């Protein structure tokens, strides 16, 4: 059986998808399946020229909006790149981004399409201050959910809470399947250690949606209470300078280390003590499961998929979002009581091994792929012109060495 995993970002990019899908491919290849990864390189910009028509809504009423226009052009570029590079049929295509999903169904209309929707891009844009609530961008992006439902054979989400969120924008939410993300335990090697000073770590993209301003304010409270700690902030993003300035303002800059982007944080995460991320929204929050597998005590906000991973007081601590005082109180409990910290970390690791095993994900995906593969019919996109294909082959040869 030949499966195509269609990503948006290249697989070396940070995030839950990239930390899981390449390992899924590795497992399937070992079982003798054929599986390819496909994504849109960052160098491909403004190549696609195809007219865009959706079946469930008229996107052109949102045309002229910069964010909408960027999505549409990226969709055109993905179509162009797909036509250029993919020349053979597949039994099933599994897409991990709305643009990838719609482009694949356009190019391979007879191939079963499974779509995992990993996060709500419109909520991230809202929380990051990029769009206004109930504006045209939100209307456009939420309309894509219905279009995906119309085109896809199966929609998968990573948490029950995110399935509930998507239900408001789809007609048959009962058809959605929840498959929590899974992780290869071999990547995570807990290291016995004793740190004299509590070591806090957070790993994420530096954007407002992650609540890092709340974390710095909570750390300020901890310092005023006389607690010693070091906060390791791993990741990069558009608000890094703003966060560094806030750390200076709050007098916690000396206790905070800004690392920037790191490709494999799980390699040194086991040497820390407490993982904390006060997100304002999370569809799943893969990094919590990863931190749990590294035997770190978890502190998160009671939102989305985080609250499905953490049972407060049993395998971590949950606090309300937007509450620096509550976050400081939770961190204080773990800083002053290493034994309690250890017990929560052990319980978090046990749950992660049970609930977020990559083996479980593989088994569930195998069932889905097999159920749809028998219906696969290779039907090339009728709008793809032979002359365009010939030109594409020539251009493929030019691009190949750069990949």
Buried (B, 14 or more C-beta within 10 A) or exposed (E): BBBBBBBBBEBEBBBBBBBBBBBBBEBBEEEEBEBBBBBBBEEBEEBBEBEBEBEBBEBEEBEEBEBBEEBBBBBBBBBBBBBBBBEEBBBBBBBBBBBBBBBBBBBBBEBBBBBBBBBBBBBBBBBBEBBEEEBBBBBBBBBBBBBBBBBBBBBBBBBEBBBEBBBEBBEEBEEBEBBBBBBBBEBBEBEEEEEEEBBBBBBBBBBBBBBBBBBBBBBBBBBEEEBEBBBBBBBBBEBBEBBBEBBEEBEBBEBBEBBEEBEEBBEBBBBBBBBBBBBBBBBBBBBBBBBBBBBBBBBBBBBBBBBBBBBEEEBBBBBEBEBBEBBBBBBBBBBEEBEBBBBBBBBBBEBBBEBBBBEBBBEBBBEBBEBBBEEBEEEBBEEBEEEEEEEBEEBEEEBEEEE
